[in-house]
Amino acid sequence: MSRRHDRNDRLTESEIEAIVLAAIPLRMAIQKCFISLKPFNETYSLLHHHVAGLDAVLERITGRSIDYRSRDLGLLPRRDG
């Protein structure tokens, strides 16, 4: 039986990295759907709302602001080496 998570549980760096690495392709796929939609229709608005929510969650768990110019949205730690 697994234990319940409480508010004091924190994600490890590797868990955060795994979430970000899974979320980035999902976010890119959703945004590719925008190309075939007309702005301001219901589906476009729904997808936009979900991408904004995903961005907010990613910013919250990483503690970083999204940098839309960066390949990894600026959410992954830089690996020098």
N, C-alpha and C positions, 0 to 999 in steps of 0.2 A: 504494500500500500504506500503510495507516495505521500509525502508531507505536503501540506498546503503552504502556498507562498503567502507571505505577509508584506506589508508596506515597507519593511526594512530590508527585504531582499534586494540585492543589486545584481545587475548583469555583469558578467566578467567581460574583460576586453575581447576575448575570443568570441563570446556570444554576440556582443555588439557588432564585431566585424562580420560574423556569419549573417546576421540580420541585414546589415547594409549590403553585403555582397549579393544576397538574394533579392533585396528590394530594388536595387538599381536596374537590373534587367526588366523587372516587372514594371517599373516606372517608365522605362524607355518604350516598352511594348504598348502601354496605355497611351503614351504620347503619340506613337505612330498611328494609333487609331484616330487621333484628332485630324489627320490629313484628309480622311475621307468624309468628315462630318462638317456640316455648315455651322459656323459659330452661332451660339445662342439657341440651338435646338436642345431638346430635353436630354438627349444622350450626351451631347457635348458638355452641357452644364454638369451632369452627373459625374462624368469622367474627370472634369476639371476639379470638382469638389473632392473626389477621392484622391487625386494626385496632391491636392493641397493638404488633405488630411495625412497622407503618407509622408509628405515633406515635414509636417509638424511633428509627427512621431519620430522620424529620423533625427530631426534637430534635437528633440527632447532626450532621446536615449544616448546620443553622442555628445551632447553638450556643445555642439558646434553649429554655426550658421551654414546654410547650404550655399556653396559657391557654384553657380550654374555654369561657369566657364570650365570647371575642372571635370576630368573624366569620371572621377569617383564622387563628384559633387562636393569635394572637399571634406568628406565625412570620415575618410579612413586616415589613420595616422601615416605620416610620411616615413618610409623605410629607407634610410640612408645606408648605402653599402653596396 
